[in-house]
């Protein structure tokens, strides 16, 4: 091999070795710096609280019900006929006694006129029969007429009197049918629906309008049997609606048990001036005590776990060696506004980390900023806060 080529190959190898050594040295220096930085990272400050077991909790039970009007009727005429007019539209506010609709009364007016004319005819016949009876009585007294003639005159007058009374009753019936041909509001309310229009031929009782009372509402709430025993008639209870909470006065409890829901119907009277409307859903709120062993934790202390369970982090260690986070499993029994009632592997008095748990993992170095009761602790001489 020529000397020049050999020298060039040795130089290239030396350069490659130098570059590789530089890369290795750089990586070692970086790894050492990273390890040193990790070792020097200070523990994360956290808030802790002492977990305490209790024998139960109080929760608010809610039972669903519906608002309905105290009176809701399908109004119809008591007599049949052709509707001349319906004077109100859906949504109209009516007062008791207002005329809502009426039937054509031509035929009934004619019947009334005929009945009155018949009464007048019978009045004339009755007057004539009275004169004949008196004359026959005078003739009988003088011996010029028989007793049979007097009996005939007297009975004829009585028959005419009975016929007049029947005709007078027919007049009353015709007048009553004319009155029933007008449909009036039986109470103050709001027209919910028009079920028949002008020109319709209706039978007696055919619904024409649906009227909902506007001055009194009630709520029917299905309450489980064991809770219904706690309700007191005449007492006031909170009812939750779409616009807030209103008071409902319990007016009665139904005696039967609903076979589909296994609940008792509780009837509450509601002030009609409230913002509720018939058909609206309401919730009866009732406090109840649940006897079970567990304890309260803030929502911020929970970490999602496996199989429907949750995790919390507790402190492990002491002030001398430092504190680390330790995982414990809990089951959530009840969720409040900002806290949960749990049970699990926690011991009574365990210091539970309540802040920053999503930044931690089991084994993380932590520094408790309080003593578990919310009281801040000063750092010790070694720089680690004491629990």
C-alpha positions in Angstrom: 0.0 0.0 0.0 1.4 3.4 -0.8 2.4 5.4 2.2 0.2 8.4 1.4 -3.1 6.4 1.3 -2.2 4.7 4.6 -1.7 8.0 6.3 -5.0 9.4 5.0 -6.9 6.3 6.2 -5.4 6.6 9.7 -6.3 10.3 9.8 -9.9 9.5 8.9 -10.2 6.9 11.6 -8.8 9.3 14.2 -11.3 11.9 13.2 -14.3 9.5 13.5 -13.1 8.3 16.9 -12.8 11.9 18.1 -16.4 12.7 16.9 -17.8 9.6 18.6 -16.1 10.4 21.9 -17.5 13.9 21.8 -21.1 12.6 21.3 -20.8 10.1 24.1 -19.3 12.7 26.5 -22.1 15.2 25.6 -24.8 12.6 26.3 -23.3 11.6 29.6 -23.0 15.2 30.7 -26.6 15.9 29.8 -27.9 12.8 31.6 -25.9 13.7 34.7 -27.3 17.2 34.6 -30.9 15.9 34.2 -30.4 13.4 37.1 -29.0 16.1 39.3 -31.9 18.5 38.4 -34.4 15.8 39.2 -32.8 15.1 42.5 -32.8 18.7 43.3 -36.5 19.3 42.4 -38.4 20.4 45.5 -41.5 18.5 46.8 -44.8 19.8 45.5 -46.8 21.8 48.2 -50.3 20.2 48.9 -53.2 20.8 51.2 -54.3 17.8 53.4 -57.2 17.0 55.6 -57.8 14.3 58.2 -60.4 11.7 57.0 -63.0 11.0 59.7 -65.6 8.2 59.7 -69.2 9.0 60.6 -72.3 6.7 60.9 -74.4 8.1 58.1 -75.4 11.2 56.1 -78.4 13.3 55.2 -79.5 13.7 51.7 -82.4 15.4 49.9 -84.7 12.9 48.2 -86.8 14.2 45.2 -90.1 12.8 44.0 -91.7 13.7 40.7 -95.2 15.1 40.4 -97.4 17.1 38.0 -99.3 20.3 38.3 -102.9 20.4 37.4 -105.8 22.8 37.7 -108.1 22.3 40.7 -111.0 22.3 38.1 -110.7 21.2 34.5 -113.8 20.6 32.6 -115.0 19.7 29.1 -118.0 21.9 28.7 -121.0 21.0 26.6 -124.7 21.9 26.2 -127.3 20.0 28.2 -129.5 20.0 25.2 -128.8 19.2 21.5 -129.0 21.4 18.5 -127.0 23.5 16.0 -124.3 25.8 17.4 -125.0 29.4 16.3 -121.7 30.8 17.7 -118.7 30.1 19.9 -117.8 33.4 21.4 -114.3 32.7 22.9 -111.0 31.5 21.5 -108.3 29.4 23.0 -106.4 31.2 25.7 -109.3 33.5 26.5 -109.7 34.4 30.2 -113.3 34.1 31.3 -115.2 34.9 34.5 -117.9 32.8 36.1 -121.2 33.4 34.3 -119.7 34.6 31.0 -121.6 33.4 28.0 -119.2 31.1 26.0 -121.4 29.7 23.2 -125.1 29.3 22.2 -127.3 27.1 20.1 -129.9 28.1 17.5 -133.2 28.6 19.4 -135.8 29.1 16.6 -137.4 25.7 17.2 -137.5 26.1 20.9 -138.9 29.6 20.6 -141.8 28.2 18.6 -142.3 25.4 21.1 -142.4 28.0 23.9 -145.0 30.1 22.0 -147.1 27.0 21.4 -147.0 26.0 25.0 -148.0 29.5 26.2 -150.9 29.6 23.7 -152.1 26.2 25.0 -152.1 27.6 28.5 -154.2 30.6 27.3 -156.7 28.2 25.6 -157.0 26.1 28.7 -157.4 29.2 30.8 -160.5 30.1 28.7 -161.8 26.6 28.9 -161.3 26.5 32.6 -163.2 29.8 33.0 -166.1 28.4 31.0 -166.0 25.1 33.0 -166.2 27.1 36.2 -169.2 29.0 35.1 -171.0 25.8 34.0 -170.2 24.2 37.3 -171.7 27.1 39.3 -174.8 27.2 37.1 -175.3 23.5 37.4 -175.0 23.7 41.1 -177.7 26.4 41.2 -180.0 24.3 39.1 -179.4 21.2 41.1 -180.3 23.2 44.3 -183.6 24.2 42.7 -184.2 20.6 41.6 -183.9 21.5 37.9 -180.7 19.5 37.3 -179.5 16.1 38.4 -176.6 15.4 40.7 -175.0 13.6 37.8 -174.9 16.8 35.8 -173.2 18.6 38.7 -170.6 15.8 39.0 -169.9 16.0 35.3 -169.4 19.8 35.5 -167.1 19.6 38.5 -164.9 16.8 37.1 -164.7 18.5 33.7 -163.4 21.6 35.5 -160.8 19.5 37.4 -159.6 17.8 34.2 -159.1 21.2 32.6 -157.2 22.4 35.6 -154.8 19.4 35.3 -154.4 20.0 31.6 -153.5 23.6 32.3 -150.9 22.6 34.8 -149.4 20.2 32.2 -149.3 23.0 29.7 -147.7 25.3 32.2 -145.0 22.7 32.8 -144.4 22.5 29.1 -143.9 26.3 29.1 -141.3 25.9 31.9 -139.6 23.1 30.0 -139.4 25.3 26.8 -138.0 28.2 28.9 -135.5 25.9 30.5 -134.3 24.5 27.2 -133.8 28.1 25.9 -131.7 28.8 29.0 -129.7 25.6 28.5 -129.1 26.6 24.9 -126.5 29.1 26.2 -123.2 27.8 27.5 -121.8 29.8 30.4 -118.6 29.6 32.4 -119.1 27.6 35.7 -115.9 29.2 37.2 -113.1 31.6 36.5 -110.7 30.1 34.1 -108.9 30.0 30.8 -110.2 28.4 27.6 -107.7 25.6 26.8 -109.4 24.2 23.6 -112.3 24.7 21.2 -113.7 21.3 20.4 -116.7 22.4 18.2 -117.3 25.3 15.8 -120.2 27.3 14.5 -122.7 25.2 12.5 -121.9 22.0 14.2 -124.8 19.8 15.3 -124.2 18.5 18.8 -125.9 16.1 21.0 -126.5 16.7 24.7 -123.2 16.5 26.6 -121.0 16.8 23.5 -117.8 18.7 24.5 -117.6 22.1 23.0 -114.9 23.8 25.1 -112.3 22.7 27.6 -111.9 25.1 30.5 -109.1 25.2 33.1 -109.6 27.0 36.4 -107.2 29.9 36.8 -107.6 30.6 40.5 -106.4 27.4 42.1 -103.8 24.8 41.2 -102.7 21.6 42.8 -99.7 19.2 42.4 -100.0 15.4 42.5 -96.7 13.8 43.6 -96.0 10.1 43.8 -94.3 9.4 47.1 -93.0 6.0 48.2 -95.0 4.3 51.0 -92.2 4.7 53.7 -91.9 8.4 52.9 -95.6 9.1 52.8 -95.8 8.2 56.5 -93.6 11.2 57.3 -95.9 13.7 55.5 -98.4 15.7 57.6 -101.6 17.1 56.2 -101.8 20.8 56.5 -98.0 21.2 56.5 -96.0 23.2 53.9 -93.3 21.5 51.8 -90.9 22.8 49.2 -91.7 22.0 45.5 -89.0 22.6 42.9 -90.2 24.0 39.6 -88.6 25.2 36.4 -88.4 28.8 37.8 -87.5 28.1 41.4 -88.9 26.6 44.6 -92.4 27.2 45.8 -94.3 26.1 48.8 -97.1 23.5 48.6 -99.6 22.7 51.3 -100.4 19.1 51.7 -104.2 18.7 51.5 -104.5 14.9 51.3 -103.0 11.5 50.7 -104.7 9.0 48.4 -105.7 5.8 50.1 -104.6 3.6 47.2 -101.2 2.5 46.0 -100.3 3.1 42.4 -99.7 -0.4 41.0 -97.2 0.8 38.3 -95.1 3.1 40.4 -95.8 1.6 43.9 -96.3 5.2 45.2 -98.9 7.0 47.1 -100.4 10.2 45.5 -99.8 13.2 47.7 -102.0 16.2 46.8 -100.5 19.7 47.4 -102.4 23.0 46.9 -100.4 25.7 45.1 -100.9 29.4 44.9 -102.3 30.2 41.5 -100.2 33.4 41.4 -97.0 31.4 41.1 -95.4 30.9 37.8 -96.4 27.2 37.5 -98.7 26.0 34.8 -101.0 22.9 34.6 -99.0 20.0 33.1 -95.7 21.2 34.5 -93.4 18.8 36.4 -92.5 19.5 40.0 -90.2 17.8 42.4 -91.0 17.3 46.1 -87.8 17.8 48.1 -87.6 15.8 51.4 -84.6 15.3 53.7 -83.8 11.7 54.7 -81.1 10.1 56.8 -79.0 7.2 55.3 -77.4 5.1 57.9 -74.0 3.8 56.6 -70.4 4.1 57.7 -68.2 6.5 55.6 -66.8 10.0 55.5 -66.8 13.2 53.6 -64.1 14.4 51.1 -64.0 17.3 48.8 -64.5 16.6 45.1 -61.0 17.9 44.4 -59.5 14.9 46.3 -60.8 12.3 43.8 -58.9 10.6 41.0 -60.7 8.3 38.6 -59.9 4.6 39.2 -60.9 1.2 37.8 -64.2 -0.7 37.8 -66.3 2.2 39.1 -64.1 3.0 42.0 -62.2 6.2 42.7 -58.7 6.8 44.1 -57.4 9.3 46.6 -53.8 10.1 47.7 -52.7 10.1 51.3 -49.4 11.1 52.9 -46.8 8.5 53.8 -43.6 9.2 55.6 -42.6 11.8 58.2 -41.0 15.2 58.5 -37.5 13.7 58.8 -37.4 11.5 55.8 -39.9 13.5 53.7 -43.5 12.8 52.6 -44.7 10.9 49.6 -48.1 10.3 48.0 -49.8 6.9 48.5 -52.9 5.6 46.6 -56.0 4.5 48.4 -59.3 3.2 46.8 -62.7 4.6 47.8 -66.3 4.1 46.7 -68.5 7.1 46.2 -71.9 6.6 48.0 -73.3 10.1 47.6 -72.4 13.3 45.8 -73.3 16.7 47.2 -72.7 20.2 45.7 -68.9 20.2 46.3 -68.2 17.1 48.3 -68.7 13.3 48.3 -69.5 10.7 50.9 -67.1 7.8 50.5 -66.0 4.5 52.0 -62.9 2.4 51.2 -59.4 1.5 52.4 -58.9 4.7 54.2 -58.3 4.6 57.9 -59.8 6.9 60.4 -57.6 10.0 60.6 -55.7 9.3 57.4 -54.2 12.5 56.0 -55.8 12.9 52.5 -54.3 15.2 49.9 -57.1 17.6 48.7 -55.3 19.8 46.2 -53.3 19.2 43.0 -53.9 15.4 42.9 -53.9 15.4 39.1 -50.2 16.5 39.2 -49.2 13.7 41.5 -48.7 10.0 41.2 -48.0 7.4 43.9 -44.5 8.0 45.2 -44.4 11.7 44.3 -42.5 13.9 46.9 -45.0 16.3 48.5 -44.8 19.0 51.2 -48.0 19.4 53.2 -48.8 23.0 53.7 -51.1 22.5 56.7 -51.6 20.0 59.6 -54.7 18.3 58.2 -57.2 20.6 59.9 -56.6 23.6 57.7 -54.0 25.2 60.0 -50.7 26.1 58.2 -47.5 24.7 59.5 -44.1 26.4 59.5 -41.1 24.7 57.8 -38.8 22.7 60.1 -35.1 23.4 60.4 -34.4 20.7 57.8 -36.6 22.5 55.3 -39.5 20.0 55.3 -42.8 21.0 56.8 -44.0 18.9 59.8 -47.4 17.2 59.7 
